[in-house]
Amino acid sequence: MLFAKRTLPILITFVTGVIFAAQYYIPHPFSESLLTEASVWVRIIGGIAVILGVVSLCHVHYVKIRRRSAGWGYSLVVYVAMVATLVAGLVAGGEEKATLFGWIYSNIFISLNATIFSLLAFFMASAAYRSFRARSAEAAVLLAAAIIVMFGRAPLGEYLIADAGLAADWLMNVLNTAARRAILIGVSLGALAISIKIIVGIERTYLGGGE
């Protein structure tokens, strides 16, 4: 039983991984139809995952409310907001303008979103202060680049420094693009390595253990 529990998922992962990796290199109608069918199942499984996530969220907040844990009032707000938004969306029937769902989105969701981003600005400023202190040559270069970009992106900065906009564009389009591409290449190679390890059965953490 334990053998089947461990071997069957690895075997399924290996077969499906090899098939869907090979179909990109086999221009055949069967491989194209297989990819189309798999994409449909991915959407179905994704929908099921959303349902499981909602059920798990409701269970976590229900436990907090039942036990009167710290902050259980916020859990009650989550329930009320979830039910109200769901009912408003069902009543709206897919329409957003001049409906209760559109009002909730425009007057509550967008306002809360802006509030969260405004709070994040303070955390970003604090992180920038800690990171940009010129304790080394690398930190000094990072600080100088950040100052140039801030002056180049702010309307007042171009009045204070004439070429700040051009310098900021050069930093963002040349140096930043090169660094971003290098990071993306590294992430892609890491993802490829992890995928190969999962397909061949070396990485087995998805089975619920480190073996």
N, C-alpha and C positions, 0 to 999 in steps of 0.2 A: 504493500500500500504506500509506504514511504517512497519506494523507488518510483512508482507511478506518479506520485505527487510531485516529485522533483524532476523526473525525466520528461513527462508529458509537456509541461510548459516550455522547457528548454527545446524540445523537439519542434513544437509548434512555432516558437520564436525563430528557430534556425530555418525551417522550411519557408515560412512567410517572409523572413528577412532576405533570404537568397532570391526568392521569386520576385519580390518587389524591387530588389536592387538590380536584378537582371533585366526586368522589363523595360528599364530606361534605355537599354542598349539593344533591344530586340524590336525593331519597327514592324510589328505584326498586328493585325486586327484583334487577335486573341489577347495580346498583352494590353492593348488599349482598352478593350472591353473589361479586362480584369481590373485595370486601374480605375475605370469609371465605377465599376461595382464596388470596389474597395472604398472609394471616396464616399459613396452612399452609406456604406456601413459605418464609416468614420463619423459621419454626421449623426447617424442613429445612435451610436455609442456615445457621442458627445452630448446628445440630448439626454440620454440616460444618466450620464455623469452629472449634468446640471441638476436633474431631479434628485440624485443622491446628495449633491452638495446642498440643495435647499432643505432636504430632510435632515441632514446632519446639522445645518445651521439652526433649524427649528429645535432640534433636540438639545443642542448646547444651550440655547437661550432658555428653553423650557426648564432645564435643570437649574439654571441660575435663578429663575423666577421662583421655582418651587422651594429652593433652599434659601431664598432671600440672601443670596451672595452679594458681595460688594458690587455696586453698580447695576443691580438687577433692574432698576428702573429704565436703564438704557436698553436692556433686553426687551422690556415691554414696548418701548418706542419702536424697536425693530419689528416686532410683530404687528403693531398698529400700522406702521408705514408700509410694510409688505402687503398686508391685506388690502389697505386702501388703494395702493398703486395697482395691485392685481385687479381689483374690482373696477377701478377707473379705466384700466386698459381694456378689459373685456367689454365694458359698456361703450367705450369709444369705437370699438370695432375696427381698429387699424387707423382711424383718423386722429390727427394730433391737434389741428387748428380748431379753436372754439370748443374744446372739450375739457373735461376735468383732468384727463391725463395730460393734455398739453399744458394746462395751468400748473399742475404739479411739477412737470418737467421744467417749465420756464421760470417759475417763481420759487421753487424749493430746491430742486436738484441742481440747477445752475448756480444758485446762490450758495448752496453748501459746497459745491465744487470750487467756486471762487474763494470761499473761506478757507478750505483746506489748502489750496495753493498759496494763499496769502500767509498761512501759518508756516508752510514749507519754506517760504522766502526767508524767515528768520533762522530756521535751521541751516539753510544754505549759506546765509551770511556768517553764522557761527562756524560752520565747517570751513568756509573760505578763509576766515580769520586764522583758524588753527593750521590750515594747510599752506597758506601763502606766506607765512612768516619766513623771511629769508634767512634760514639757519644754515643753508648750504647753497652751493652754486646752482644746483638743479631747482631748488625752491625759489631762488632769485630769478631764474629764467621764467619759471611758471608765473611768478608774481608780475614780472614785466609784461608777459604775454596777456595776462588777465587784465591788466590796466589798459593796455593798448586796445584790446577788444571792447572793454567797457566804454572807453572814450569813443571808439569808432562806431559803436552801436547806439549810443545815446545822442540825441539831436544836439544837445549843448556841447558835447565833446568835439564835434567837428568845427564849432565856432572857436573853441579854445585851442585846438591843434588842427591845423589845416588838413594834413594828410593822414589823420587818424583813421578815417574811413577806408582809405586805400590800404593802409597797413593792416587793419583788422580783416579786410577781405582777403588779403594775401595770406595771413595767418590761418584763416578758416578754410580757404580753398586749397592751399598748398600743404602747409605743415599739418593741419588738423586732418585733412583728407588722407594724407599719407599714413599718419598714425592710426586713423580709424580703419583703413584698409588692412594694415598690419595686424591690428587686433582681430578684425573679422576673419582674416586668414588663419590666425592662431586658434580662434574659437571653432572655425570649420574643421581644422585638423583634429582638434580635441573631440569634437562631436563625431567625426569619422572614426577615430580610435575607439571611443566608447561604444559606437554602434557595432563595430567589428567584434569587440569584446562581448557584447550582449548576444550577438548572433551566434558566435562559436561557443557560448556558454561559460566564458571566463567570468563575466560580471553577472552575479545572480542575486543582487540585492532586491530586485523586483519580486523575488519569491518570498520575501519577508524575512530574510536572513542574510548573513554575510558570506555564506558558503557559495 
